[in-house]
Amino acid sequence: MSQVKTVIQDSASVLSAIESRFSCRAFLRDKPVARHQIDEILRVASCSASSTNTQPWRVYVLQGERRDELVEKVCAAHDATQADPALAAEYGEVAGYYPATWISPYIDRRRDNGWGLYGALGIGKGDKDKMHAQTQRNYRLFDAPVGLMFSIDRVMGRGSLIDYGMFLQTLMLAARAFGLHTCPQAAWNNYAKIVMPLVGASPSEMLVCGMALGYADESAPVNAYRTPRETVESFTHWV
C-alpha cells in the first residue's frame, strides 16, 4: 500500500529528470561513479513494469581494467574493418533492430539526426576518417568510466524487448537523481561476438544494447547538441 499512498512532493524534479535526459557523448573519464550509486540505480530500475512480471533483463557492469579491455578489443576490430572492408562480414547490425526498408518520416529523422550531430562536431559529408573516429567514440564509451551491457535470453519474445525499453528508460532517469548522465548505445550490437564472451554471457543470451554511464563533460561542444522532438499534436489522436 505504500506505493499507492506515495505522494510526489516535488513533481518538478521528476519532470526535470525526464526532460534533462539526453544521449551524452562526452564524459569525464577521471571522475568515477561510486559502486553504491550504480547499485541504487539498478535497484530503482528493477521497479520497471514487465509483462506478467517476467523481468527479462540481465546487466553486466564494466569498470577499470575489464572496461578498458572491452574498449580496446572492439576498437581494434572496428579499425580492422575500416582497413579491410571484407572483414565487416564478421560483424554487422542485429537482424530486425532497424527496418529492412526505411520510409518517411523515420528515414528523414534518422538522417537529420546524423547530419545534425556531425554538423555540431564539424564533420562534413564524405569525411570518412572523421566519421570513423566519431563512430569509434561509441566503442570508447565516450570516455565514460562505466560501461553497461544488457542481455536477454533468446527464448523471450518481442514483448520482452518492450519491457526492456521501460527498464532502460527507468535506469537512465534514476541516473539523473545522482547527477549522472547516460548514452544508450545500439552500436555495441555489431560486436556482440566480442562483447558477450568477454562479459561472461552464455550462448543462450542475446545482446540488447550497451550504455555509457558517468558524469557529463560540460565543456564538450557535442553535449550541447539536442535532437528535436515532434509536437504532441503530430503523434496524438483524440478518439
N, C-alpha and C positions, 0 to 999 in steps of 0.2 A: 504493500500500500504506500510505501514511502515514495515510489516513483509517481503514483497517482496524485499524491498530495504535494509533490515538489512544486514550489513557486519559483519561477525565474525572476530573480530580483533585478538583474542587470541585463535586460534584453538587448541593450545597445552593444554590449560586449559579444554576445552570441552572433549578432548580425555582423559586427566588425570582423570576427574571426572568419566568417564565410567570405565577406567581401575583400578581405586583405589577403586571402589565399591566392597565390599565383605560382606559375612554374618558374621557380628561382633557378637562374642559370649561372650564378657565381656565388660561391660560399667562402667563408673564412676557414681555410684548411687547418690553421693552427689554433682554432678555438673548439675544443672537444665538447661533445654532448655527454652529460652525466648518465651513467647506467640507470639510475633511478628515474630519470626523466623518460628514457626510452621505455622502461618497464611500464610506467604510468600511461604513456601514450598508447601502448599496445593494449593495456588493460581497458582503457576507455574505448578504444576501437573495437574491442571484443563485445561491447554492448550493441553493436550494429545488428540490424534486423537480417534474418536469413530465413528462407522458406523452410517451414517445419523445423526450425532451429538446427539446421544441418551444420552451420558454422564451417564452411568449406575451406577456410584459409589456413595456410601454413606459412610462417615467416622465418627467413634467415637473416640475421643481423651480422654485418661485416664491419669491423673496425681494425685499425692498426695494420699489422702485417698481413692478415688474411684479406683485408680490403685492398691493400696495395698489390697483393699477388693477383687478385682477380683483375684489377685495373690493368696491370702490365700484360697479362696473358691476352685479354680481349683487345687491348690496343695493338699488340703485336699482330694478332690475327686481322684486325681492321687495316693495318698498314700493309700487310701481305696481300690482301685483296686489291688494294689500290695498285701495288706494284705488278701483280699478276691477276687480272680480272677473271681468269679461268678458275681461280680458287674460290670465287664468290659462290660457286655452285655448292660448296660445302656448308654455306650459311644461307641466310635469307629469312624473309618475313614468315611468320607462322601463318599457315593457311587459314583463311577466314577472319583474320584480325581486321583487315581492310576489305572493302568490296572488290570483287573481281573487275567490275566496271564502274568507274566513277561517274556520277551525274551531278548536275547543278541542283541545289546551291552548294552541295558539300565539297565538290572539287574546287569551287570558287573560294570558299572559306579556307580550304587547305592551302591553296596557292597564295592567297593573301597573307595567311599566317607565315608561311615560309619566307616570302619575299619581304614581309614586314620585319621579321626577325633579322634577316640578312642585311636589310637596309639599316637597321639600328646598329649593326656591327660593322657597317662599311664594306660589306661583301657584295660585289657586283655579279651579274649574270655571267656565267662562263668562267668564273674564277674557281676552278676545281680544287686547287690546293687549299685555298681558304675554306671552301665548303667542307673538304675532307677534315681539316683541322677542327672546324666547328662541330661537325658530327662526332668527332672523337672526344670532344668535351663531354658528351654523354657518358662515354666509357671511362672517363676520369671522374665521373660523378660530379662534374662541375666544381671539383675540389672539396666537396662536402666530406667531412670526416666519417660519416656513417652512410653505409650502403645497405638498403633493404631489398631482399629478393623474395618475391611472393610466388608460391606454387599452389597447385590444386591437384587433387587426384584425377587422373584421366577419365575415370568412370563417371564423374559428375557431368551433368548436362548443362545446357546453355543458361538455364535459370540460375545455376550456382555462380555463373560469371556476373549476373546481375547482382546477386548477393555480395559478391566480391567487390563490385564497384562501390557499394554502400560502405563496406568495411574500409576501403582505401580512402574514400572521402572523409569518413569519420576520423581516421588516423591523421589525415592532413589538417583537419580542423583542430584536433586535440594538440597537435604540434604548435599551433598558434598560441595556445594557452601558456606555453613556455617561452614565447618569443622566438620560436624556431620556424624555419621555412622548409619547403619540400619541392621536389620536382618529380612527378611520376614519369616513368620512362619506359615506353614500349620498345625502345631501341635495343635493350638488352635481349629481347626475344630472339633477335637474329643470331645471337651467340649462345643460345641455350645449351648447346652441346659442350661448351666450355664451363658455363655457369653452374649447371646442375651437378656435375660430378665434384666440382670444387667445394660447393657448399654442403655436400653430403646427401643430396636428394636421391630418392630411389627412382628406378626406371618407371615406376607407376605414377610419378608426378609430372606435371606439365608446368613450365614457367608461365606465369600470368604477366608479370612485368617487374621492373625494378623501380627503386625510388631513392633519390638523394635526400639526405636529412642533415640539417645543420643550421648555423647562423648565417644569414644573408650578408654578402659583401655590399654594403650600402653605397660604396663609392663606384661600383661597377656599372657602366652605362647600360649594359644589357638588362640589368634589373629594373630599368625604367620602362622597358618595353611591356606593353599590355595588349592582349588580344581583345578585339572588340566583341561585344555581346549583342545578340539580336534583341529587339524590343519584346516585351511581354505580348503586345498585340500581334506580333508577327507569328508567334507559335501557339497562341491560345485561342480556343474556340469555345464560346459560351453556348451551351445547348439546352 
